[in-house]
Amino acid sequence: MVNSSKRNLNYLFYKAYYDESNDKNYDKCNKDLCERAFNLSEKNILFPTHSFRLKTTYPGLLIGIGNTHAAGNNIDKESKKEIKLGFTLDYVTVLPIIPGSTIKGILRSAFDNYGEFVSKLLGNIEITELTKKIFAEGTEKIIFYDAIPVRANESNHLFGLDNITPHYPDLLENPIPLTMLKVLPEVVYMFRFGFDRWNNFSGVDSEALLDAFKNIILTLGVGAKTNVGYGAMEETEEIAVEGVCQKCGAKTGFNKKTNKVYQFCNKCNSKKK
């Protein structure tokens, strides 16, 4: 058996976790998940021009808990070690991403259900047509990239364990605590968007929309269980000091005037000219 510490975390969580269906193996995998050090420098990540960073708060962030994880889709009532709920991990980077579709859904919900709030964020404009321009299927002018963690907590870790205890009608006397994986508080996420096709519809430019998107997420939260505090985000003063060239993947510098990383390295930028 390959040492679990060498495995892709997505493989570890969804495959190796059930190489042996017992608490000893569950506990070993749980420790690996929670103790694996974070290292972004090894990953070739796209850093678009339009992005912002937000930090997770207590109790943390839940993504993809509706995914099947318990062996055979059956809950082992005797196990107190088994993580019984799913999680969203990018297969290639093994990062706990917030899918772009999730971010788009949160923002679309805000535009549809909290129109007055969104309108105020954008200067009290009428947002019906603006909503169509942003979200209408097949005519989208904005790309919603997956949000990725760019800094771990002070211990350089991303993951922790937590428990919830659902009280179904037949479990009122003996409820079953469910162990779940979560992103810890104090983890910084980069929310990324592509505005190359945006043409300032109704006088709303990309910077105004980006700021509105940030305020919506700060207000509504992201992920599951936001009604009990999970998924709450707060602003962070941390800024990027370098980026990744969108063409060759080399490191790029940081523009102090715009407070953003450069999209291309010097070599690729000179070729464009």
LUMLOSE-419729 format. One record per residue (C-alpha): residue in one letter; z, y, x. Coordinates in steps of 0.5 Angstrom, whole numbers. Layout:
<nodes>
residuo=A; c3=Z; c2=Y; c1=X
...
</nodes>
This chain:
<nodes>
residuo=M; c3=0; c2=0; c1=0
residuo=V; c3=-2; c2=7; c1=3
residuo=N; c3=4; c2=12; c1=4
residuo=S; c3=5; c2=16; c1=-2
residuo=S; c3=6; c2=22; c1=2
residuo=K; c3=-1; c2=22; c1=5
residuo=R; c3=-5; c2=21; c1=-2
residuo=N; c3=-8; c2=26; c1=-6
residuo=L; c3=-3; c2=29; c1=-11
residuo=N; c3=-7; c2=28; c1=-17
residuo=Y; c3=-8; c2=21; c1=-15
residuo=L; c3=-1; c2=20; c1=-14
residuo=F; c3=1; c2=23; c1=-21
residuo=Y; c3=-4; c2=19; c1=-25
residuo=K; c3=-6; c2=13; c1=-21
residuo=A; c3=-1; c2=11; c1=-16
residuo=Y; c3=5; c2=13; c1=-20
residuo=Y; c3=4; c2=6; c1=-24
residuo=D; c3=2; c2=2; c1=-18
residuo=E; c3=9; c2=-1; c1=-20
residuo=S; c3=12; c2=1; c1=-26
residuo=N; c3=20; c2=1; c1=-24
residuo=D; c3=25; c2=7; c1=-23
residuo=K; c3=25; c2=6; c1=-16
residuo=N; c3=17; c2=7; c1=-15
residuo=Y; c3=18; c2=13; c1=-20
residuo=D; c3=23; c2=16; c1=-16
residuo=K; c3=19; c2=15; c1=-10
residuo=C; c3=13; c2=19; c1=-13
residuo=N; c3=17; c2=24; c1=-16
residuo=K; c3=20; c2=26; c1=-10
residuo=D; c3=14; c2=26; c1=-6
residuo=L; c3=11; c2=31; c1=-12
residuo=C; c3=17; c2=36; c1=-11
residuo=E; c3=18; c2=36; c1=-4
residuo=R; c3=10; c2=36; c1=-2
residuo=A; c3=9; c2=43; c1=2
residuo=F; c3=4; c2=48; c1=0
residuo=N; c3=-1; c2=50; c1=4
residuo=L; c3=-7; c2=54; c1=1
residuo=S; c3=-10; c2=55; c1=8
residuo=E; c3=-13; c2=48; c1=8
residuo=K; c3=-17; c2=49; c1=2
residuo=N; c3=-24; c2=53; c1=1
residuo=I; c3=-22; c2=58; c1=-5
residuo=L; c3=-26; c2=63; c1=-9
residuo=F; c3=-23; c2=70; c1=-8
residuo=P; c3=-27; c2=74; c1=-13
residuo=T; c3=-27; c2=82; c1=-13
residuo=H; c3=-24; c2=82; c1=-20
residuo=S; c3=-17; c2=79; c1=-20
residuo=F; c3=-9; c2=80; c1=-21
residuo=R; c3=-3; c2=76; c1=-19
residuo=L; c3=3; c2=74; c1=-23
residuo=K; c3=9; c2=70; c1=-21
residuo=T; c3=12; c2=65; c1=-25
residuo=T; c3=19; c2=66; c1=-28
residuo=Y; c3=25; c2=61; c1=-30
residuo=P; c3=24; c2=56; c1=-33
residuo=G; c3=17; c2=55; c1=-30
residuo=L; c3=10; c2=53; c1=-32
residuo=L; c3=8; c2=47; c1=-36
residuo=I; c3=0; c2=46; c1=-36
residuo=G; c3=-3; c2=40; c1=-39
residuo=I; c3=3; c2=36; c1=-42
residuo=G; c3=-1; c2=34; c1=-48
residuo=N; c3=-5; c2=29; c1=-43
residuo=T; c3=-3; c2=22; c1=-43
residuo=H; c3=2; c2=20; c1=-37
residuo=A; c3=7; c2=14; c1=-40
residuo=A; c3=4; c2=7; c1=-38
residuo=G; c3=0; c2=4; c1=-43
residuo=N; c3=1; c2=11; c1=-47
residuo=N; c3=8; c2=7; c1=-49
residuo=I; c3=15; c2=11; c1=-47
residuo=D; c3=20; c2=7; c1=-43
residuo=K; c3=26; c2=8; c1=-47
residuo=E; c3=30; c2=5; c1=-41
residuo=S; c3=27; c2=9; c1=-35
residuo=K; c3=31; c2=16; c1=-34
residuo=K; c3=26; c2=17; c1=-28
residuo=E; c3=19; c2=16; c1=-31
residuo=I; c3=15; c2=23; c1=-32
residuo=K; c3=13; c2=21; c1=-39
residuo=L; c3=9; c2=28; c1=-40
residuo=G; c3=2; c2=29; c1=-37
residuo=F; c3=0; c2=35; c1=-33
residuo=T; c3=-6; c2=39; c1=-30
residuo=L; c3=-8; c2=38; c1=-23
residuo=D; c3=-15; c2=40; c1=-20
residuo=Y; c3=-18; c2=33; c1=-17
residuo=V; c3=-21; c2=37; c1=-11
residuo=T; c3=-16; c2=42; c1=-9
residuo=V; c3=-10; c2=38; c1=-12
residuo=L; c3=-7; c2=45; c1=-14
residuo=P; c3=-4; c2=46; c1=-21
residuo=I; c3=-9; c2=50; c1=-24
residuo=I; c3=-9; c2=54; c1=-30
residuo=P; c3=-16; c2=52; c1=-33
residuo=G; c3=-21; c2=58; c1=-34
residuo=S; c3=-22; c2=55; c1=-41
residuo=T; c3=-14; c2=56; c1=-43
residuo=I; c3=-14; c2=63; c1=-40
residuo=K; c3=-20; c2=65; c1=-44
residuo=G; c3=-17; c2=62; c1=-50
residuo=I; c3=-10; c2=66; c1=-49
residuo=L; c3=-14; c2=72; c1=-49
residuo=R; c3=-19; c2=71; c1=-55
residuo=S; c3=-13; c2=69; c1=-59
residuo=A; c3=-10; c2=76; c1=-57
residuo=F; c3=-16; c2=79; c1=-59
residuo=D; c3=-17; c2=76; c1=-66
residuo=N; c3=-10; c2=76; c1=-68
residuo=Y; c3=-7; c2=82; c1=-64
residuo=G; c3=-12; c2=87; c1=-65
residuo=E; c3=-8; c2=93; c1=-65
residuo=F; c3=-4; c2=91; c1=-59
residuo=V; c3=-11; c2=90; c1=-55
residuo=S; c3=-14; c2=96; c1=-58
residuo=K; c3=-8; c2=100; c1=-55
residuo=L; c3=-9; c2=97; c1=-48
residuo=L; c3=-16; c2=99; c1=-48
residuo=G; c3=-15; c2=107; c1=-51
residuo=N; c3=-15; c2=105; c1=-58
residuo=I; c3=-22; c2=103; c1=-59
residuo=E; c3=-25; c2=99; c1=-64
residuo=I; c3=-25; c2=92; c1=-61
residuo=T; c3=-29; c2=88; c1=-66
residuo=E; c3=-36; c2=88; c1=-63
residuo=L; c3=-33; c2=88; c1=-56
residuo=T; c3=-29; c2=81; c1=-58
residuo=K; c3=-36; c2=79; c1=-59
residuo=K; c3=-39; c2=81; c1=-53
residuo=I; c3=-33; c2=78; c1=-49
residuo=F; c3=-33; c2=71; c1=-52
residuo=A; c3=-39; c2=70; c1=-57
residuo=E; c3=-41; c2=63; c1=-55
residuo=G; c3=-48; c2=63; c1=-51
residuo=T; c3=-48; c2=70; c1=-49
residuo=E; c3=-41; c2=71; c1=-45
residuo=K; c3=-41; c2=77; c1=-40
residuo=I; c3=-35; c2=75; c1=-36
residuo=I; c3=-33; c2=68; c1=-32
residuo=F; c3=-26; c2=66; c1=-33
residuo=Y; c3=-25; c2=62; c1=-27
residuo=D; c3=-19; c2=57; c1=-26
residuo=A; c3=-12; c2=61; c1=-24
residuo=I; c3=-10; c2=58; c1=-18
residuo=P; c3=-3; c2=58; c1=-14
residuo=V; c3=-3; c2=63; c1=-8
residuo=R; c3=4; c2=63; c1=-6
residuo=A; c3=10; c2=58; c1=-7
residuo=N; c3=17; c2=59; c1=-8
residuo=E; c3=22; c2=61; c1=-2
residuo=S; c3=22; c2=53; c1=0
residuo=N; c3=14; c2=53; c1=0
residuo=H; c3=14; c2=48; c1=-6
residuo=L; c3=11; c2=48; c1=-13
residuo=F; c3=13; c2=43; c1=-17
residuo=G; c3=20; c2=41; c1=-20
residuo=L; c3=22; c2=36; c1=-26
residuo=D; c3=25; c2=38; c1=-32
residuo=N; c3=27; c2=35; c1=-39
residuo=I; c3=26; c2=36; c1=-46
residuo=T; c3=29; c2=32; c1=-52
residuo=P; c3=25; c2=32; c1=-58
residuo=H; c3=29; c2=30; c1=-65
residuo=Y; c3=24; c2=26; c1=-69
residuo=P; c3=27; c2=24; c1=-76
residuo=D; c3=28; c2=17; c1=-73
residuo=L; c3=31; c2=19; c1=-67
residuo=L; c3=36; c2=24; c1=-69
residuo=E; c3=42; c2=19; c1=-67
residuo=N; c3=39; c2=17; c1=-61
residuo=P; c3=34; c2=22; c1=-58
residuo=I; c3=30; c2=20; c1=-52
residuo=P; c3=30; c2=25; c1=-46
residuo=L; c3=23; c2=26; c1=-44
residuo=T; c3=22; c2=28; c1=-36
residuo=M; c3=16; c2=32; c1=-34
residuo=L; c3=13; c2=36; c1=-28
residuo=K; c3=13; c2=43; c1=-28
residuo=V; c3=11; c2=49; c1=-24
residuo=L; c3=17; c2=52; c1=-21
residuo=P; c3=19; c2=59; c1=-22
residuo=E; c3=17; c2=64; c1=-16
residuo=V; c3=10; c2=61; c1=-15
residuo=V; c3=5; c2=67; c1=-15
residuo=Y; c3=-2; c2=65; c1=-19
residuo=M; c3=-8; c2=69; c1=-18
residuo=F; c3=-12; c2=70; c1=-24
residuo=R; c3=-20; c2=71; c1=-23
residuo=F; c3=-25; c2=73; c1=-27
residuo=G; c3=-33; c2=75; c1=-26
residuo=F; c3=-35; c2=81; c1=-28
residuo=D; c3=-42; c2=81; c1=-25
residuo=R; c3=-46; c2=81; c1=-32
residuo=W; c3=-41; c2=86; c1=-35
residuo=N; c3=-45; c2=93; c1=-37
residuo=N; c3=-39; c2=97; c1=-39
residuo=F; c3=-40; c2=96; c1=-47
residuo=S; c3=-37; c2=101; c1=-51
residuo=G; c3=-35; c2=105; c1=-45
residuo=V; c3=-30; c2=99; c1=-43
residuo=D; c3=-31; c2=98; c1=-35
residuo=S; c3=-29; c2=92; c1=-32
residuo=E; c3=-22; c2=95; c1=-29
residuo=A; c3=-20; c2=97; c1=-36
residuo=L; c3=-21; c2=90; c1=-38
residuo=L; c3=-18; c2=87; c1=-32
residuo=D; c3=-12; c2=91; c1=-34
residuo=A; c3=-12; c2=89; c1=-41
residuo=F; c3=-12; c2=82; c1=-39
residuo=K; c3=-6; c2=82; c1=-35
residuo=N; c3=-2; c2=86; c1=-40
residuo=I; c3=-4; c2=80; c1=-45
residuo=I; c3=-2; c2=75; c1=-41
residuo=L; c3=5; c2=78; c1=-39
residuo=T; c3=6; c2=79; c1=-46
residuo=L; c3=4; c2=72; c1=-49
residuo=G; c3=5; c2=68; c1=-43
residuo=V; c3=1; c2=62; c1=-41
residuo=G; c3=1; c2=54; c1=-42
residuo=A; c3=6; c2=50; c1=-46
residuo=K; c3=13; c2=52; c1=-49
residuo=T; c3=12; c2=59; c1=-49
residuo=N; c3=17; c2=60; c1=-55
residuo=V; c3=23; c2=57; c1=-51
residuo=G; c3=21; c2=61; c1=-44
residuo=Y; c3=16; c2=57; c1=-41
residuo=G; c3=10; c2=60; c1=-38
residuo=A; c3=13; c2=67; c1=-38
residuo=M; c3=10; c2=71; c1=-32
residuo=E; c3=12; c2=78; c1=-28
residuo=E; c3=8; c2=82; c1=-24
residuo=T; c3=9; c2=81; c1=-16
residuo=E; c3=8; c2=86; c1=-11
residuo=E; c3=5; c2=81; c1=-6
residuo=I; c3=-2; c2=83; c1=-4
residuo=A; c3=-8; c2=79; c1=-1
residuo=V; c3=-9; c2=80; c1=7
residuo=E; c3=-15; c2=76; c1=7
residuo=G; c3=-20; c2=73; c1=3
residuo=V; c3=-25; c2=67; c1=3
residuo=C; c3=-33; c2=69; c1=4
residuo=Q; c3=-36; c2=67; c1=-2
residuo=K; c3=-42; c2=65; c1=2
residuo=C; c3=-40; c2=61; c1=8
residuo=G; c3=-32; c2=60; c1=7
residuo=A; c3=-30; c2=64; c1=13
residuo=K; c3=-24; c2=68; c1=12
residuo=T; c3=-25; c2=76; c1=11
residuo=G; c3=-21; c2=82; c1=11
residuo=F; c3=-18; c2=86; c1=7
residuo=N; c3=-20; c2=93; c1=4
residuo=K; c3=-14; c2=98; c1=4
residuo=K; c3=-18; c2=103; c1=0
residuo=T; c3=-19; c2=99; c1=-6
residuo=N; c3=-13; c2=94; c1=-5
residuo=K; c3=-18; c2=88; c1=-5
residuo=V; c3=-21; c2=83; c1=0
residuo=Y; c3=-28; c2=83; c1=2
residuo=Q; c3=-33; c2=78; c1=-2
residuo=F; c3=-37; c2=77; c1=4
residuo=C; c3=-35; c2=76; c1=12
residuo=N; c3=-39; c2=81; c1=17
residuo=K; c3=-44; c2=76; c1=19
residuo=C; c3=-46; c2=74; c1=11
residuo=N; c3=-45; c2=81; c1=9
residuo=S; c3=-50; c2=84; c1=15
residuo=K; c3=-55; c2=78; c1=13
residuo=K; c3=-55; c2=81; c1=6
residuo=K; c3=-57; c2=88; c1=9
</nodes>
